[in-house]
Amino acid sequence: MEIQGVRQRPEEGFRRWFSNNYFDIVIWYEEEGGEISGIQFCYGKPFSEKAFTWESTSQSHHYVTEQRKSASATGMLKGDAGIISESVMKQLKEESHEMDKDLLVLVLEKIDAFNLRS
């Protein structure tokens, strides 16, 4: 589901946030209604989270977060998480029915491109 009322910072463009029990996806735009400038797909909540980040101006990354002691603690990104598995991609497709189809296709394309490169 899309989170409504996401805090916007003018210097960071415009962002949308989609979330469920398994993943979070944040989409950054140059400005509201503008070009997409970044995507972050976080999954594996709450204790073994990984984060895939694509930015239009740099290379994509896929990180593991350090082990958290509680679900409310913030994990730190560290280490290369390798490719994103087919099972994760399948779950993303199955659980993102409330997300705009064009956005889901873009997220999947960026993940596929990353996986091919890695």
Contacts in CASP RR format, 6 or more apart in sequence:
PFRMAT RR
TARGET T0000
AUTHOR 0000-0000-0000
METHOD contacts of the structure
MODEL  1
MEIQGVRQRPEEGFRRWFSNNYFDIVIWYEEEGGEISGIQFCYGKPFSEK
AFTWESTSQSHHYVTEQRKSASATGMLKGDAGIISESVMKQLKEESHEMD
KDLLVLVLEKIDAFNLRS
1 18 0 8 1.000
1 19 0 8 1.000
1 20 0 8 1.000
1 98 0 8 1.000
2 16 0 8 1.000
2 17 0 8 1.000
2 18 0 8 1.000
2 98 0 8 1.000
2 99 0 8 1.000
3 17 0 8 1.000
3 18 0 8 1.000
3 19 0 8 1.000
6 15 0 8 1.000
6 16 0 8 1.000
6 17 0 8 1.000
8 14 0 8 1.000
8 15 0 8 1.000
12 28 0 8 1.000
13 28 0 8 1.000
13 29 0 8 1.000
13 30 0 8 1.000
13 31 0 8 1.000
13 32 0 8 1.000
13 37 0 8 1.000
14 28 0 8 1.000
14 29 0 8 1.000
14 30 0 8 1.000
14 31 0 8 1.000
14 32 0 8 1.000
14 33 0 8 1.000
14 34 0 8 1.000
15 26 0 8 1.000
15 27 0 8 1.000
15 28 0 8 1.000
15 29 0 8 1.000
16 26 0 8 1.000
16 27 0 8 1.000
16 29 0 8 1.000
17 24 0 8 1.000
17 25 0 8 1.000
17 26 0 8 1.000
17 27 0 8 1.000
18 24 0 8 1.000
18 25 0 8 1.000
18 26 0 8 1.000
18 27 0 8 1.000
18 96 0 8 1.000
18 98 0 8 1.000
18 99 0 8 1.000
19 25 0 8 1.000
20 95 0 8 1.000
21 45 0 8 1.000
22 43 0 8 1.000
22 44 0 8 1.000
22 45 0 8 1.000
22 91 0 8 1.000
22 95 0 8 1.000
23 41 0 8 1.000
23 42 0 8 1.000
23 43 0 8 1.000
23 44 0 8 1.000
23 45 0 8 1.000
23 91 0 8 1.000
23 92 0 8 1.000
23 95 0 8 1.000
23 96 0 8 1.000
24 40 0 8 1.000
24 41 0 8 1.000
24 42 0 8 1.000
24 43 0 8 1.000
24 45 0 8 1.000
25 39 0 8 1.000
25 40 0 8 1.000
25 41 0 8 1.000
25 42 0 8 1.000
25 96 0 8 1.000
25 99 0 8 1.000
25 103 0 8 1.000
25 107 0 8 1.000
26 39 0 8 1.000
26 40 0 8 1.000
27 36 0 8 1.000
27 38 0 8 1.000
27 39 0 8 1.000
27 103 0 8 1.000
28 36 0 8 1.000
28 37 0 8 1.000
28 38 0 8 1.000
28 39 0 8 1.000
29 35 0 8 1.000
29 36 0 8 1.000
29 37 0 8 1.000
30 36 0 8 1.000
30 37 0 8 1.000
35 56 0 8 1.000
36 56 0 8 1.000
36 106 0 8 1.000
37 55 0 8 1.000
37 56 0 8 1.000
37 57 0 8 1.000
38 53 0 8 1.000
38 54 0 8 1.000
38 55 0 8 1.000
38 56 0 8 1.000
39 52 0 8 1.000
39 53 0 8 1.000
39 54 0 8 1.000
39 106 0 8 1.000
39 107 0 8 1.000
39 110 0 8 1.000
40 51 0 8 1.000
40 52 0 8 1.000
40 53 0 8 1.000
40 54 0 8 1.000
41 51 0 8 1.000
41 52 0 8 1.000
41 53 0 8 1.000
41 92 0 8 1.000
41 107 0 8 1.000
41 111 0 8 1.000
42 49 0 8 1.000
42 50 0 8 1.000
42 51 0 8 1.000
42 52 0 8 1.000
43 49 0 8 1.000
43 50 0 8 1.000
43 88 0 8 1.000
43 91 0 8 1.000
43 92 0 8 1.000
44 50 0 8 1.000
45 71 0 8 1.000
46 68 0 8 1.000
46 71 0 8 1.000
47 67 0 8 1.000
47 68 0 8 1.000
47 71 0 8 1.000
48 64 0 8 1.000
48 65 0 8 1.000
48 67 0 8 1.000
49 64 0 8 1.000
49 65 0 8 1.000
49 68 0 8 1.000
49 75 0 8 1.000
50 62 0 8 1.000
50 63 0 8 1.000
50 64 0 8 1.000
50 65 0 8 1.000
50 81 0 8 1.000
50 84 0 8 1.000
51 61 0 8 1.000
51 62 0 8 1.000
51 63 0 8 1.000
51 65 0 8 1.000
51 77 0 8 1.000
51 81 0 8 1.000
52 60 0 8 1.000
52 61 0 8 1.000
52 62 0 8 1.000
52 81 0 8 1.000
52 84 0 8 1.000
52 110 0 8 1.000
52 111 0 8 1.000
52 114 0 8 1.000
53 60 0 8 1.000
53 61 0 8 1.000
53 62 0 8 1.000
53 63 0 8 1.000
54 60 0 8 1.000
54 110 0 8 1.000
54 114 0 8 1.000
60 110 0 8 1.000
60 113 0 8 1.000
60 114 0 8 1.000
60 117 0 8 1.000
62 80 0 8 1.000
62 81 0 8 1.000
62 82 0 8 1.000
62 83 0 8 1.000
62 84 0 8 1.000
62 114 0 8 1.000
62 118 0 8 1.000
63 77 0 8 1.000
63 78 0 8 1.000
63 79 0 8 1.000
63 80 0 8 1.000
63 81 0 8 1.000
64 77 0 8 1.000
64 78 0 8 1.000
64 79 0 8 1.000
64 80 0 8 1.000
64 81 0 8 1.000
65 75 0 8 1.000
65 76 0 8 1.000
65 77 0 8 1.000
65 78 0 8 1.000
66 75 0 8 1.000
66 76 0 8 1.000
66 78 0 8 1.000
68 74 0 8 1.000
68 75 0 8 1.000
82 118 0 8 1.000
83 114 0 8 1.000
83 115 0 8 1.000
83 118 0 8 1.000
84 111 0 8 1.000
84 114 0 8 1.000
84 115 0 8 1.000
89 108 0 8 1.000
89 111 0 8 1.000
92 104 0 8 1.000
92 107 0 8 1.000
92 108 0 8 1.000
93 104 0 8 1.000
93 108 0 8 1.000
96 104 0 8 1.000
END
